[in-house]
Amino acid sequence: MLEHPSSQQLELYQRRALAPELSLSIERHVSDCSVCAGQCHAPALMKEDYQALLSSLLPETDEQAYHLTKAEVVGYVEKNLDDVSIEIAESHLEVCEECVRAVEDFRAAFMEESAPAAVVTVVKPEEIYAPKSGAGFFAFFTALGRPAQFAALLLAAVALILITLLLIRTRTSQPARDERANQNNGNAPLPNPHTDRPSTAVDKDATGGTGEHASAPKVNVPDETAAAQGEVVNIEKLSPALHRVIVSALTTQRLERPKALAELNGTRGTLLSESGSGLSFRLLSPVGKVLQSSSPTFRWQALEGASSYAVSIVDDKLNEVAASGPLNKTEWRAPVQLKRGGVYSWQVTAIKDGAQITSPAMPAPQARFKILDRTSDNELKSVKRAFPNYHLGLGVLYARAGLLDEAEREFQAELKINPRSASARNLLRSLRAIKH
């Protein structure tokens, strides 16, 4: 664009209410022209944008704070709530001191009511001075005068001593026998099938050492569903890097924030557009997400009275890579395969009464997403084929790649099969903390 855009065009550009092609053209001009850049980024306009953003973020003055109800407190203490309600209550108790005090007060009252009544023993006066301490001593000497009773007492004492010696010898020799059996069979101790913690073992190479030519570490990670049947999931086919990721997550019972989300600059969540007429509509998906599919489907909220929509996708250099043309629905799938590992942004322009209303509009950030890189995509597909029912491990690997929705589905699948799975419940809670 050789000529300066008009003031009206610059105003529409600031609200992102121009057609995608014209908006991109003005964007390039403003980046090179200090005069137009000064008009677009004037302090007065920035102050208005800041006030609009601040007002949209502040809570309503009459908004009531959320607290646990009395029934929820009672159910939480008495452990009568379902898994979802327990998770909600525990999450709230981590940030609300008032509800923590309510739970502690009710628990104290509950323990006091459930404590057993004290047992009072009535002792007769004549029993206080009874010679109880010497009863066994006098009975022994009384038995000496009766040969049959003395012999029976002596035999019982000898039998008790022999049984005690036999038990001590059995407990002492059992660990040695188990160790010899493991050495003879060439096997490491079997992992406990009822634990959540992983056990690891490193195979030696042909020379008996663990040098450069030693085989990769083998990791047996117990799956709680398989553990109920006495089985252990052997994932030794996975690479050492994936071993470490799964072992670390199951050991710490939490997930690390995916590095891929950092490239999206914190744009997770729903973006709200604002037009000059005060109308708005939201982009639903994908926003601030990592996607495994390279031809994603885009969804947005309908704008009342809109006659058509148009979707535009640009790469990180603002080069348009795909456009929809006029649409009469709020869903569109990209007709091209987007580049693996690429970061993109998209916007929707609605036509209403002849006017163009674009979302997202300033001061809202761009709706960005990332396509999963090819190496990670192939890696996850390989693990999914090899272990389709290992939901805990798959959930950990999906979360590591930034595929948070897929990870949540895997953890929920594990809880559906094994509702008592502590690992699945803790990892799901950690995942939702990352998403929100």
C-alpha positions in Angstrom: 0.0 0.0 0.0 1.7 3.2 -1.3 -0.8 5.8 -0.1 -1.8 6.5 3.5 -5.1 4.9 4.5 -7.9 7.2 5.5 -8.9 8.0 9.1 -12.0 5.9 8.7 -10.0 2.9 7.5 -7.5 3.3 10.4 -10.4 3.4 12.8 -12.0 0.3 11.4 -8.5 -1.4 11.4 -8.1 -0.7 15.1 -11.5 -2.4 15.8 -10.5 -5.3 13.4 -13.7 -4.6 11.4 -12.1 -4.6 8.0 -12.1 -7.5 5.5 -9.1 -9.9 6.0 -7.3 -8.8 2.8 -7.6 -5.0 3.6 -6.7 -5.6 7.3 -3.5 -7.4 6.3 -2.6 -4.6 3.8 -3.0 -1.9 6.4 -1.1 -3.9 9.0 1.9 -4.0 6.7 1.6 -0.2 6.0 1.3 0.7 9.7 4.4 -1.4 10.6 6.4 0.7 8.2 4.8 4.1 8.5 5.5 6.0 11.8 2.7 8.6 11.0 -0.1 6.0 10.7 1.4 4.0 13.6 1.1 7.1 15.8 -2.5 7.5 14.9 -3.3 3.8 15.6 -1.3 3.8 18.9 -2.2 7.2 20.3 -2.2 7.5 24.1 -5.9 8.5 24.2 -6.9 5.4 22.2 -4.7 3.2 24.3 -6.3 4.6 27.5 -9.8 3.8 26.0 -8.7 0.3 25.1 -7.3 -0.2 28.6 -10.5 1.0 30.3 -12.6 -1.3 28.1 -10.4 -4.3 28.9 -10.3 -3.5 32.6 -14.1 -3.1 32.8 -14.6 -6.5 31.1 -12.2 -8.2 33.5 -13.5 -6.8 36.8 -16.2 -8.8 38.6 -19.7 -7.5 39.2 -20.1 -5.6 42.5 -23.1 -7.6 43.5 -21.4 -10.9 42.7 -21.8 -13.4 45.6 -18.7 -15.3 46.7 -18.9 -19.1 46.3 -18.8 -21.3 49.4 -19.6 -24.9 50.2 -23.2 -25.4 51.4 -23.9 -27.0 54.8 -24.9 -30.2 53.0 -21.7 -30.3 51.1 -19.6 -29.8 54.3 -21.5 -32.6 56.0 -21.1 -34.9 53.0 -17.4 -34.1 52.7 -16.7 -34.9 56.3 -18.8 -38.1 56.4 -17.4 -39.1 53.0 -20.9 -39.5 51.4 -20.2 -37.4 48.3 -19.4 -38.8 44.8 -15.9 -38.4 43.3 -16.8 -35.3 41.3 -18.3 -33.5 44.3 -15.3 -34.5 46.4 -12.9 -33.1 43.8 -14.8 -29.8 43.7 -14.9 -29.5 47.5 -11.1 -30.2 47.8 -10.3 -27.7 45.1 -12.4 -25.0 46.8 -10.9 -25.8 50.2 -7.4 -25.1 48.9 -8.3 -21.4 48.4 -11.1 -20.7 50.9 -10.2 -20.4 54.6 -13.8 -19.8 55.6 -14.9 -23.2 54.3 -11.8 -24.8 55.8 -12.9 -23.6 59.2 -16.4 -24.8 58.6 -15.1 -28.3 57.7 -12.8 -28.4 60.8 -15.6 -27.3 63.2 -18.1 -29.9 61.8 -15.4 -32.6 61.9 -14.6 -31.8 65.6 -18.3 -31.9 66.4 -18.7 -35.1 64.4 -15.8 -36.8 66.2 -17.2 -35.8 69.6 -20.6 -37.2 68.8 -19.2 -40.5 67.5 -16.8 -41.1 70.4 -17.8 -44.1 72.5 -19.1 -43.5 76.0 -16.7 -44.1 78.9 -17.0 -47.5 80.6 -17.3 -47.3 84.3 -16.3 -50.4 86.3 -17.7 -50.8 89.8 -15.3 -52.5 92.2 -16.6 -54.1 95.4 -14.9 -53.0 98.6 -13.9 -56.6 99.5 -12.1 -57.0 96.2 -9.8 -54.1 96.8 -7.8 -56.1 99.5 -8.0 -59.5 97.7 -4.6 -61.1 97.3 -4.7 -61.1 93.4 -0.9 -60.6 92.8 0.0 -64.0 94.2 -2.8 -66.1 92.7 -0.8 -67.6 90.0 2.1 -68.3 92.3 -0.1 -70.2 94.9 -1.8 -72.0 92.0 1.5 -73.3 90.8 2.5 -74.8 94.2 -1.0 -76.2 94.6 -0.5 -78.0 91.3 2.7 -79.6 92.6 0.7 -81.6 95.0 -1.4 -83.0 92.1 0.9 -84.9 89.7 -1.6 -85.0 86.8 -2.2 -81.3 86.8 1.6 -80.6 87.1 2.4 -82.8 84.1 -0.2 -81.1 81.9 1.1 -77.7 82.8 4.7 -78.7 82.0 3.8 -80.1 78.6 1.9 -76.9 77.7 4.9 -74.8 78.5 7.3 -77.0 76.5 4.9 -76.9 73.5 4.7 -73.1 73.6 8.5 -72.8 73.6 8.9 -75.1 70.6 6.3 -73.2 68.6 8.0 -69.9 69.3 11.4 -71.2 68.2 9.9 -72.7 64.9 8.3 -69.3 64.0 11.5 -67.4 64.6 13.5 -69.9 62.4 10.9 -69.7 59.6 10.9 -65.9 59.4 14.7 -65.8 59.5 15.2 -68.3 56.6 12.4 -67.0 54.3 14.2 -63.9 52.9 17.3 -65.9 52.2 15.3 -68.5 50.2 13.5 -65.8 48.2 16.8 -64.1 47.3 18.4 -67.4 46.2 15.3 -68.2 44.1 15.5 -64.8 42.3 19.3 -65.3 41.6 18.7 -68.8 40.3 15.9 -67.7 37.9 17.8 -64.5 36.8 14.8 -62.3 37.6 14.6 -59.1 39.5 12.0 -58.9 42.4 8.5 -58.6 40.9 6.8 -55.2 41.4 3.9 -55.0 43.8 0.8 -55.1 41.6 -1.2 -53.0 44.1 1.0 -49.9 44.2 0.8 -46.7 42.1 4.5 -46.3 42.1 6.6 -47.5 39.1 9.4 -49.9 39.4 12.5 -49.8 37.1 15.1 -52.4 36.1 18.2 -52.0 33.8 19.3 -55.0 31.8 23.0 -55.8 31.6 24.8 -56.2 28.3 26.4 -59.3 27.0 29.6 -58.6 28.9 27.7 -58.3 32.2 28.1 -54.5 32.5 26.0 -51.4 31.8 28.4 -49.5 29.4 27.7 -47.8 26.1 26.3 -50.9 24.5 23.9 -51.8 27.3 20.3 -52.1 26.4 17.9 -49.2 27.1 16.3 -49.2 30.6 13.2 -51.2 30.9 10.3 -49.7 32.9 7.4 -51.7 34.3 4.7 -49.2 35.2 1.8 -50.8 37.1 -1.5 -49.9 35.5 -4.2 -49.8 38.3 -6.8 -51.5 36.1 -4.4 -54.4 35.2 -3.2 -54.5 38.8 -6.6 -55.5 40.0 -6.1 -58.6 37.9 -2.6 -59.2 39.1 -1.0 -58.0 35.8 1.8 -55.5 35.1 1.9 -53.3 32.0 5.3 -53.7 30.3 6.1 -50.6 28.2 9.7 -51.5 27.5 9.2 -50.7 23.8 9.0 -47.0 24.6 12.0 -44.7 24.4 13.9 -43.8 27.5 12.6 -40.2 27.3 9.0 -41.4 27.4 9.9 -43.7 30.2 11.1 -40.8 32.3 8.0 -38.7 31.6 5.5 -41.5 32.7 7.6 -42.5 35.7 7.9 -38.9 36.9 4.2 -38.2 36.5 3.1 -41.3 38.4 5.7 -40.7 41.1 4.9 -37.1 41.8 1.2 -37.5 41.0 1.1 -34.2 39.0 1.8 -32.9 35.5 4.1 -30.2 34.3 2.7 -27.3 32.2 3.4 -28.2 28.5 6.1 -26.1 26.8 4.1 -25.9 23.6 1.5 -23.6 25.3 4.2 -21.0 26.0 4.3 -20.3 22.3 0.6 -19.2 22.4 1.4 -16.3 24.7 -1.2 -17.2 27.3 -4.2 -16.8 24.8 -6.0 -19.7 26.2 -9.7 -19.2 26.9 -12.6 -17.6 25.0 -11.9 -14.4 23.2 -14.6 -11.7 23.0 -14.9 -9.3 20.1 -16.3 -5.8 20.4 -17.7 -3.9 17.4 -18.7 -0.2 17.1 -22.4 -1.1 17.4 -21.8 -2.9 20.7 -22.5 -6.3 19.2 -20.2 -9.2 20.0 -19.7 -12.9 19.4 -17.1 -15.4 20.6 -14.6 -17.7 18.9 -15.0 -21.1 20.5 -12.3 -23.4 19.1 -9.4 -23.6 18.6 -8.2 -20.9 20.9 -4.9 -21.2 22.8 -4.7 -24.9 22.0 -2.3 -27.5 20.5 -4.0 -29.6 17.9 -3.1 -33.1 16.6 -5.1 -32.7 13.4 -3.4 -30.6 10.6 -6.8 -29.7 9.1 -8.8 -28.5 12.2 -12.4 -27.5 12.4 -13.2 -24.0 13.5 -16.3 -23.1 15.6 -17.6 -19.8 16.7 -20.7 -18.3 18.4 -23.6 -17.2 16.2 -24.1 -13.4 15.9 -27.8 -12.6 16.0 -29.0 -11.1 12.7 -25.8 -12.0 10.8 -26.4 -13.0 7.2 -23.0 -14.7 6.6 -19.6 -15.3 8.0 -16.0 -15.5 6.6 -13.0 -17.2 8.2 -9.4 -16.2 7.6 -6.3 -18.1 8.8 -2.8 -16.4 8.9 0.6 -17.8 9.9 3.0 -16.2 12.5 4.2 -13.8 9.8 0.6 -12.6 9.0 0.6 -14.4 5.6 -2.9 -15.7 4.8 -2.8 -19.5 4.4 -6.6 -20.2 4.0 -9.9 -18.4 3.7 -13.5 -19.8 3.7 -15.5 -17.4 1.6 -19.1 -16.6 2.7 -20.6 -19.2 5.1 -24.2 -19.5 6.5 -23.2 -21.7 9.4 -20.9 -21.3 12.5 -18.5 -24.1 11.7 -15.8 -24.6 9.0 -13.0 -27.1 8.4 -9.8 -25.9 6.8 -9.5 -27.3 3.3 -5.7 -27.4 3.4 -3.2 -29.3 5.6 -1.5 -26.8 7.9 2.2 -27.1 8.5 3.2 -29.4 11.3 4.7 -27.4 14.2 3.3 -24.1 12.9 1.6 -21.4 15.0 -1.5 -19.8 13.4 -4.2 -17.3 14.2 -7.7 -16.9 12.8 -10.6 -14.5 12.8 -14.2 -14.5 11.7 -15.9 -11.6 9.9 -19.7 -11.5 10.2 -22.0 -9.5 7.8 -25.0 -7.9 9.5 -27.1 -5.2 7.8 -24.4 -4.6 5.4 -21.8 -3.9 8.1 -18.7 -6.0 8.8 -18.1 -7.2 12.4 -14.9 -9.0 13.0 -13.9 -11.2 16.0 -11.5 -11.0 17.8 -11.3 -7.2 17.9 -9.0 -5.0 19.9 -8.3 -5.0 22.8 -8.8 -8.8 22.8 -5.7 -10.8 21.8 -5.4 -12.9 18.7 -7.0 -16.3 18.6 -3.9 -18.5 18.2 -3.3 -22.2 18.0 -0.5 -24.6 17.2 -0.4 -27.8 15.0 1.5 -30.6 16.8 4.9 -31.3 15.2 5.4 -34.4 13.1 7.8 -36.2 15.5 5.4 -35.9 18.5 2.5 -36.9 16.3 4.1 -40.1 15.1 5.3 -40.9 18.6 1.9 -40.6 20.1 0.2 -42.6 17.4 2.8 -45.4 17.8 2.1 -45.5 21.6 -1.7 -45.5 21.0 -1.4 -48.5 18.7 0.9 -50.4 21.0 -1.0 -49.7 24.3 -4.6 -48.6 23.4 -5.9 -49.4 26.9 -3.1 -47.9 29.0 -5.0 -44.7 29.8 -2.8 -43.4 32.5 0.4 -43.5 30.4 -1.4 -42.1 27.3 -2.9 -39.3 29.3 0.5 -38.3 30.6 2.0 -38.3 27.1 -0.9 -36.3 25.6 -0.6 -33.7 28.4 3.2 -33.4 27.8 2.5 -32.7 24.1 0.0 -30.0 25.0 -3.1 -32.1 23.8 -5.0 -31.3 27.0 -8.4 -32.4 25.8 -7.1 -35.8 24.7 -5.3 -36.2 28.0 -8.5 -35.5 30.0 -10.4 -38.1 28.0 -7.8 -40.7 28.8 -7.9 -40.0 32.6 -11.7 -40.0 32.6 -11.6 -43.4 30.7 -9.3 -44.8 33.5 -11.7 -43.5 36.2 -14.7 -45.1 34.4 -12.9 -48.5 34.5 -11.3 -48.0 37.9 -13.2 -45.4 40.0 -10.8 -45.9 42.9 -7.8 -44.9 40.9 -5.9 -42.4 43.0 -3.4 -41.7 40.2 -6.1 -40.9 37.6 -7.9 -38.7 40.1 -4.7 -36.7 41.1 -3.5 -36.4 37.5 -6.9 -35.2 36.3 -6.9 -32.6 39.0 -3.4 -31.4 38.0 -4.5 -31.3 34.3 -7.5 -29.1 35.0 -5.4 -26.7 37.0 -3.2 -26.3 33.9 -6.3 -25.8 31.7 -7.8 -23.1 33.9 
